């Protein structure tokens, strides 16, 4: 009989995603408002769909080069140079991947040896932590000070670094907080990375979703970081292409080469049709992105307006992505029970903050990537429930 003895030892350390756990809990429940998952509710824009259909009609259904079709890599390289200040050779320093999640696993396996340590800026996207464990390395959370707007403290970084530290994981705009790192924060990270010869994994999947006076800056554009940063981005969030599973990684020299080496054995090559769709996304009209961004902003403002009605709840105003990460601990410290209670009694599914690191305990991640009416109804139910505590 097949049993747990067949499981690899490494799986004993891996925790299920808090997001997935809540989705599973809500399965079969009726009239649930889903604010737990970060998935655009929009359909992929028409010109992108048309490009995919054209690719299929023309028989573009075979393997591509392992790092992706050169035309797409060239478009990515041009975009990075124009918008991000990052210069990479499309032939050797860009790898088209099957979604950014693939690159997280590749980076951990390609650059972390068993026993190595990797700093994880916290609150964090769970895959950074778990992929580090899969590689046999040690994830070291670096809590960012919420009261100071998640600013980076160089002393907090320095005191967690030792001779085995090799990498820093970061995400800007942040999942789960919506925080957009300032240039000053990025310069601190870059300086520390250079001083201790660390790699930087920079997840920038939400770069197009920016609000208020925020500005996205790629850490890979900074002089101290350009040769040691793996810049990862994709099409899922900005272009509503989560199901297409297509993204890209850009890095200098040997970093890109090692990523591509492992990429071959993990997926061989990305979907040819998804690559054609991605090319249309990059080179086609961008007004669709701005239209979606404005709608997310409308939802964001509605959520924040409702949360402000509860004096006991605090939060850092998100300026990116489509999440808010409020602290409910003055009302209820157990975020797991709070999330389950809101699901069972109010029919609203959220993600418990402790799933994004210890400093997220007492918080909930609330996504406003659902339709406006559902976001407004969902946050209203949450506020009504909390006002009764």
Backbone torsions as a table, in degrees:
resi	resn	phi	psi	omega
1	UNK	NA	135.1	177.7
2	UNK	-72.3	130.8	178.8
3	UNK	-142.5	-171.8	-175.7
4	UNK	-65.6	-15.6	179.4
5	UNK	-65.4	-18.1	178.1
6	UNK	-79.4	-17.4	-176.6
7	UNK	-71.3	141.5	176.4
8	UNK	-65.3	148.7	-177.3
9	UNK	-57.4	-35.7	-175.9
10	UNK	-62.6	-26.3	-176.7
11	UNK	-72.1	-16.6	179.8
12	UNK	-67.3	-19.6	-177.0
13	UNK	-97.4	-6.3	-173.4
14	UNK	-90.8	128.1	179.3
15	UNK	-96.9	142.7	173.6
16	UNK	-63.5	149.5	178.5
17	UNK	-64.1	135.6	176.2
18	UNK	-62.5	-34.0	178.7
19	UNK	-65.0	-50.0	-179.9
20	UNK	-63.6	-36.1	179.1
21	UNK	-61.3	-41.1	179.2
22	UNK	-70.4	-36.9	176.4
23	UNK	-61.7	-43.0	179.7
24	UNK	-65.0	-39.0	178.6
25	UNK	-63.3	-32.6	-176.9
26	UNK	-84.3	-8.8	-177.4
27	UNK	-58.5	130.1	178.9
28	UNK	87.6	-12.7	178.5
29	UNK	-80.3	144.0	-177.6
30	UNK	-96.0	149.8	174.2
31	UNK	58.1	36.1	177.6
32	UNK	-86.2	134.9	173.5
33	UNK	-94.6	119.2	-173.5
34	UNK	-94.8	105.9	175.4
35	UNK	-117.6	21.1	-176.7
36	UNK	-97.9	-24.4	-171.4
37	UNK	-107.9	139.8	-179.1
38	UNK	-92.1	72.0	-179.9
39	UNK	-129.5	124.3	178.2
40	UNK	-56.2	139.1	178.3
41	UNK	-86.0	-5.2	-179.1
42	UNK	-78.0	153.3	170.3
43	UNK	-81.5	145.6	176.5
44	UNK	-51.2	132.7	-177.9
45	UNK	-52.7	148.4	-170.2
46	UNK	-59.6	-40.7	-177.2
47	UNK	-67.0	-24.9	177.0
48	UNK	-76.1	-43.0	175.8
49	UNK	-59.9	-42.0	-179.0
50	UNK	-62.0	-39.4	179.6
51	UNK	-64.9	-38.4	178.4
52	UNK	-67.6	-42.2	179.0
53	UNK	-62.7	-40.9	179.1
54	UNK	-62.7	-41.5	179.2
55	UNK	-60.9	-42.9	179.0
56	UNK	-66.1	-44.6	-179.0
57	UNK	-61.6	-31.5	-178.6
58	UNK	-90.8	6.0	176.0
59	UNK	77.7	24.1	179.2
60	UNK	-83.4	69.5	-171.2
61	UNK	-127.0	25.2	-176.1
62	UNK	-114.7	177.8	175.7
63	UNK	-57.7	148.3	167.6
64	UNK	-109.9	-178.1	171.2
65	UNK	-59.0	150.6	-177.9
66	UNK	-54.4	-47.3	179.9
67	UNK	-78.0	4.4	179.3
68	UNK	104.9	164.6	-179.4
69	UNK	-65.1	137.6	-173.7
70	UNK	-60.0	-37.5	-179.2
71	UNK	-59.4	-38.4	178.3
72	UNK	-72.0	-40.9	177.6
73	UNK	-62.0	-36.9	177.3
74	UNK	-66.2	-39.2	178.3
75	UNK	-66.1	-38.8	177.3
76	UNK	-64.8	-46.0	179.8
77	UNK	-59.5	-43.7	179.4
78	UNK	-64.5	-42.2	178.6
79	UNK	-62.4	-44.7	-179.3
80	UNK	-63.6	-39.2	178.9
81	UNK	-67.4	-44.6	-175.5
82	UNK	-72.4	-42.5	-171.0
83	UNK	-102.1	-27.8	-171.1
84	UNK	-115.4	-9.6	-178.3
85	UNK	71.3	26.4	179.8
86	UNK	-113.3	124.4	-179.3
87	UNK	-109.2	115.6	179.3
88	UNK	-134.7	149.5	178.7
89	UNK	-78.3	117.7	-176.9
90	UNK	-62.0	-23.5	-177.7
91	UNK	-78.3	-30.3	-172.7
92	UNK	-128.6	-10.9	-172.0
93	UNK	-124.7	14.2	174.3
94	UNK	-128.6	131.2	176.7
95	UNK	-125.0	122.7	175.2
96	UNK	-82.8	128.0	-172.4
97	UNK	-120.9	164.9	179.4
98	UNK	-85.6	65.3	-176.5
99	UNK	88.8	148.8	-177.2
100	UNK	-63.8	-24.7	179.5
101	UNK	-59.9	-35.8	177.8
102	UNK	-60.8	-42.1	-176.8
103	UNK	-65.1	-31.2	178.3
104	UNK	-62.5	-46.1	178.6
105	UNK	-65.7	-41.8	179.5
106	UNK	-60.7	-45.9	-177.7
107	UNK	-60.6	-42.7	179.6
108	UNK	-63.9	-46.3	-177.0
109	UNK	-73.5	-31.0	-176.5
110	UNK	-80.1	-29.0	-170.0
111	UNK	-123.5	-5.7	179.8
112	UNK	-114.4	124.2	173.7
113	UNK	-91.0	157.9	174.6
114	UNK	-53.5	130.9	-179.3
115	UNK	93.1	-17.1	174.3
116	UNK	-64.8	161.5	179.8
117	UNK	-119.9	143.8	179.4
118	UNK	-132.0	125.1	176.8
119	UNK	-75.0	136.9	179.6
120	UNK	-124.8	110.3	179.6
121	UNK	-65.0	125.0	-171.2
122	UNK	-115.8	138.9	6.7
123	UNK	-66.2	147.2	-172.1
124	UNK	-131.2	159.3	169.5
125	UNK	-72.3	127.6	-169.4
126	UNK	-56.0	-28.9	-176.3
127	UNK	-62.2	-30.2	179.7
128	UNK	-61.7	-44.0	-178.2
129	UNK	-68.3	-49.9	-174.5
130	UNK	-70.4	-37.9	178.6
131	UNK	-66.0	-33.9	174.9
132	UNK	-61.1	-42.3	177.6
133	UNK	-65.7	-40.8	179.0
134	UNK	-58.1	-36.3	179.3
135	UNK	-75.6	-3.5	-178.7
136	UNK	82.4	9.6	-179.7
137	UNK	-96.1	179.1	-174.6
138	UNK	-114.0	113.9	174.7
139	UNK	-76.2	133.4	-178.1
140	UNK	-120.8	100.3	-179.1
141	UNK	-64.7	140.2	174.3
142	UNK	-120.3	96.4	-176.9
143	UNK	-64.2	130.5	173.6
144	UNK	-90.1	141.6	-173.4
145	UNK	-75.4	107.8	-178.1
146	UNK	-63.1	-38.4	-177.9
147	UNK	-65.7	-20.9	177.8
148	UNK	-105.2	22.5	176.1
149	UNK	73.4	29.8	179.1
150	UNK	62.5	32.1	175.6
151	UNK	-69.5	154.5	-178.5
152	UNK	-89.0	128.9	178.2
153	UNK	-105.1	114.3	-177.5
154	UNK	-59.9	-32.1	179.4
155	UNK	-65.5	-36.1	178.8
156	UNK	-67.0	-34.2	174.8
157	UNK	-69.6	-50.5	-174.4
158	UNK	-58.6	-42.3	-173.5
159	UNK	-73.2	-9.2	178.5
160	UNK	-103.3	3.9	-177.5
161	UNK	-98.1	133.5	172.5
162	UNK	-136.2	-168.5	-173.8
163	UNK	-67.2	-17.6	-179.7
164	UNK	-96.3	-3.1	-178.6
165	UNK	-72.3	134.1	-172.7
166	UNK	-132.6	-21.2	-171.6
167	UNK	-148.0	155.3	170.7
168	UNK	-123.1	126.4	174.6
169	UNK	-96.9	132.7	177.6
170	UNK	-150.0	160.2	-178.9
171	UNK	-142.5	121.5	177.9
172	UNK	-144.4	125.2	-7.0
173	UNK	-57.7	151.4	-168.3
174	UNK	-84.6	137.2	161.5
175	UNK	-107.6	110.2	31.0
176	UNK	-111.4	-1.2	-166.3
177	UNK	-90.3	-20.8	-173.6
178	UNK	79.0	6.9	-179.5
179	UNK	-71.9	138.6	175.4
180	UNK	-109.6	118.5	-177.4
181	UNK	-67.5	136.1	177.7
182	UNK	-78.9	167.1	177.2
183	UNK	-61.1	-37.8	179.5
184	UNK	-61.9	-42.1	178.2
185	UNK	-63.2	-44.6	-178.5
186	UNK	-65.1	-37.0	178.3
187	UNK	-65.3	-36.0	176.7
188	UNK	-63.3	-48.1	-179.7
189	UNK	-61.5	-44.8	-179.2
190	UNK	-62.8	-41.7	-179.5
191	UNK	-64.7	-43.3	178.7
192	UNK	-65.4	-40.9	179.5
193	UNK	-63.2	-41.3	178.9
194	UNK	-67.1	-43.7	-178.6
195	UNK	-58.2	-39.8	-174.8
196	UNK	-106.6	10.1	178.2
197	UNK	55.2	56.5	-179.0
198	UNK	-107.5	148.5	169.7
199	UNK	-79.1	154.0	175.2
200	UNK	-123.6	125.1	173.2
201	UNK	-102.4	113.1	-175.2
202	UNK	-112.9	107.4	179.0
203	UNK	-88.8	115.0	-174.3
204	UNK	-122.6	32.8	-174.3
205	UNK	-63.1	-22.7	-178.0
206	UNK	-101.6	16.4	-171.1
207	UNK	-59.0	-27.9	-177.7
208	UNK	-83.2	-12.3	-176.4
209	UNK	-102.3	84.6	-174.2
210	UNK	-126.4	142.5	-176.0
211	UNK	-132.4	169.9	178.9
212	UNK	55.0	-132.4	-175.8
213	UNK	-100.2	14.1	-175.9
214	UNK	-73.2	155.2	177.0
215	UNK	-138.0	129.7	177.8
216	UNK	-81.4	130.0	175.6
217	UNK	-126.0	131.7	177.1
218	UNK	-84.0	126.5	-179.8
219	UNK	-63.8	-26.4	178.5
220	UNK	-67.6	-9.5	177.3
221	UNK	-87.4	-9.6	-178.6
222	UNK	-83.1	140.7	-176.7
223	UNK	-54.0	-39.0	-177.5
224	UNK	-74.4	-11.7	-172.6
225	UNK	-120.2	-10.8	-169.3
226	UNK	-62.1	-32.0	-177.3
227	UNK	-91.6	-3.3	-175.1
228	UNK	-125.5	8.3	-176.4
229	UNK	-106.5	134.5	169.7
230	UNK	-100.4	107.9	-179.8
231	UNK	-92.5	123.8	-175.3
232	UNK	-121.2	133.3	-179.3
233	UNK	-153.1	177.2	-178.3
234	UNK	-169.6	-158.7	-170.6
235	UNK	-121.6	-6.7	-172.5
236	UNK	-60.4	-47.3	-171.6
237	UNK	-86.7	-49.7	-175.1
238	UNK	-71.2	-33.0	-175.2
239	UNK	-111.1	11.4	179.9
240	UNK	54.0	53.5	-175.8
241	UNK	-124.7	38.4	-176.8
242	UNK	-59.3	-39.2	-176.5
243	UNK	-76.8	-10.0	-178.5
244	UNK	-79.8	-21.9	178.9
245	UNK	51.8	66.8	-178.6
246	UNK	-144.0	134.6	-179.9
247	UNK	-158.9	-166.7	179.5
248	UNK	-153.7	155.3	174.3
249	UNK	-125.2	138.5	178.0
250	UNK	-128.0	130.7	-179.3
251	UNK	-160.3	157.8	-176.6
252	UNK	-79.5	142.5	167.4
253	UNK	43.0	-117.4	-173.5
254	UNK	-62.6	-30.2	179.5
255	UNK	-61.4	-49.6	179.0
256	UNK	-63.9	-38.5	-179.0
257	UNK	-62.3	-43.3	-179.5
258	UNK	-69.6	-36.6	175.8
259	UNK	-61.1	-45.8	-178.5
260	UNK	-66.0	-35.2	179.2
261	UNK	-59.9	-46.9	-179.3
262	UNK	-75.4	-34.3	177.5
263	UNK	-55.4	-39.2	179.3
264	UNK	-58.8	-46.2	-175.3
265	UNK	-79.0	-15.1	178.5
266	UNK	-89.9	-42.0	-176.5
267	UNK	-134.9	-5.7	-176.1
268	UNK	71.3	-60.3	173.3
269	UNK	-163.0	159.0	178.4
270	UNK	-72.5	167.2	176.4
271	UNK	-56.8	128.1	179.9
272	UNK	-63.7	-40.9	-178.4
273	UNK	-68.5	-41.3	177.5
274	UNK	-63.5	-33.0	177.9
275	UNK	-66.0	-40.7	176.7
276	UNK	-63.6	-38.7	177.2
277	UNK	-64.9	-41.6	179.6
278	UNK	-64.3	-38.7	177.8
279	UNK	-61.9	-42.1	177.3
280	UNK	-64.7	-36.4	178.6
281	UNK	-62.9	-44.7	-177.4
282	UNK	-71.9	-38.6	-171.3
283	UNK	-100.3	-9.9	-178.5
284	UNK	-89.4	-170.9	179.9
285	UNK	-61.6	142.3	-177.0
286	UNK	-106.6	3.0	-179.1
287	UNK	-63.7	-26.3	178.0
288	UNK	-63.9	-37.2	179.5
289	UNK	-65.5	-45.0	-179.8
290	UNK	-65.9	-37.2	178.2
291	UNK	-62.0	-44.3	179.1
292	UNK	-68.3	-40.3	179.3
293	UNK	-59.6	-43.4	180.0
294	UNK	-63.4	-37.1	179.1
295	UNK	-69.7	-38.9	174.9
296	UNK	-61.7	-39.6	179.9
297	UNK	-63.1	-40.6	177.4
298	UNK	-60.1	-43.3	179.0
299	UNK	-66.7	-41.9	179.6
300	UNK	-56.4	-47.7	-178.6
301	UNK	-63.1	-36.9	178.6
302	UNK	-65.8	-41.2	179.2
303	UNK	-64.9	-46.8	-178.0
304	UNK	-64.3	-37.4	178.9
305	UNK	-60.8	-39.8	179.3
306	UNK	-72.3	-42.2	-179.4
307	UNK	-63.5	-31.9	179.8
308	UNK	-65.7	-12.7	178.9
309	UNK	-77.3	-9.3	-178.6
310	UNK	-112.4	102.2	-176.1
311	UNK	-58.5	-30.0	-176.7
312	UNK	-76.7	-10.9	-178.3
313	UNK	-98.7	129.9	178.1
314	UNK	-118.2	155.0	177.4
315	UNK	-162.7	153.7	171.8
316	UNK	-89.3	126.1	-177.4
317	UNK	-60.6	115.5	-177.9
318	UNK	-70.8	137.2	179.0
319	UNK	-117.8	11.4	178.4
320	UNK	-157.9	172.6	-179.3
321	UNK	61.5	-153.7	174.2
322	UNK	-139.6	49.8	178.5
323	UNK	-133.2	152.0	165.0
324	UNK	-127.0	147.7	-170.7
325	UNK	-128.1	66.2	-175.1
326	UNK	-71.4	151.2	178.4
327	UNK	-98.7	112.8	-179.1
328	UNK	-102.9	9.2	-168.9
329	UNK	-63.6	-23.8	177.3
330	UNK	-71.0	-18.7	177.1
331	UNK	-101.7	-41.4	-178.8
332	UNK	-153.8	117.8	-173.9
333	UNK	-77.0	-30.5	-175.4
334	UNK	-85.5	99.7	-176.2
335	UNK	-69.9	-29.4	177.4
336	UNK	-62.9	-49.2	179.8
337	UNK	-67.5	-33.8	177.8
338	UNK	-63.4	-47.0	180.0
339	UNK	-62.8	-43.6	179.4
340	UNK	-65.2	-40.0	179.4
341	UNK	-64.1	-42.6	178.4
342	UNK	-64.0	-35.9	178.1
343	UNK	-68.6	-48.9	-173.9
344	UNK	-72.8	-39.0	-174.5
345	UNK	-96.0	-30.2	-175.1
346	UNK	-113.8	-7.2	179.0
347	UNK	67.6	32.4	178.7
348	UNK	-122.6	123.9	-178.3
349	UNK	-100.1	122.6	177.4
350	UNK	-128.3	177.9	179.5
351	UNK	-112.8	125.1	178.7
352	UNK	-63.2	135.6	-173.7
353	UNK	-65.8	-26.0	-179.6
354	UNK	-66.0	-15.8	175.5
355	UNK	-71.7	-7.2	-179.3
356	UNK	-113.8	20.4	178.9
357	UNK	116.5	160.2	-175.6
358	UNK	-59.7	-35.0	-179.2
359	UNK	-72.0	-8.6	175.7
360	UNK	-88.3	-3.0	180.0
361	UNK	-59.7	136.5	-178.2
362	UNK	88.1	-1.6	179.5
363	UNK	-108.5	168.0	166.9
364	UNK	-129.4	142.4	168.7
365	UNK	-92.9	121.2	179.3
366	UNK	-113.8	121.6	179.9
367	UNK	-94.8	137.8	174.3
368	UNK	-112.6	40.1	177.0
369	UNK	-95.0	5.8	174.9
370	UNK	-88.8	167.3	178.7
371	UNK	-56.0	147.5	-173.9
372	UNK	-50.2	-48.3	-176.2
373	UNK	-62.4	-37.7	178.8
374	UNK	-72.3	-37.7	177.0
375	UNK	-61.4	-46.3	-179.3
376	UNK	-64.0	-44.1	179.0
377	UNK	-65.3	-42.1	-178.8
378	UNK	-64.0	-46.2	-179.0
379	UNK	-70.0	-30.7	176.5
380	UNK	-65.2	-39.8	177.6
381	UNK	-65.9	-40.2	178.3
382	UNK	-61.2	-48.3	179.7
383	UNK	-61.6	-41.1	178.8
384	UNK	-61.9	-41.6	180.0
385	UNK	-66.3	-41.7	-178.2
386	UNK	-70.4	-31.0	178.4
387	UNK	-67.7	-14.8	179.4
388	UNK	-93.5	-9.0	-179.4
389	UNK	-75.1	NA	NA
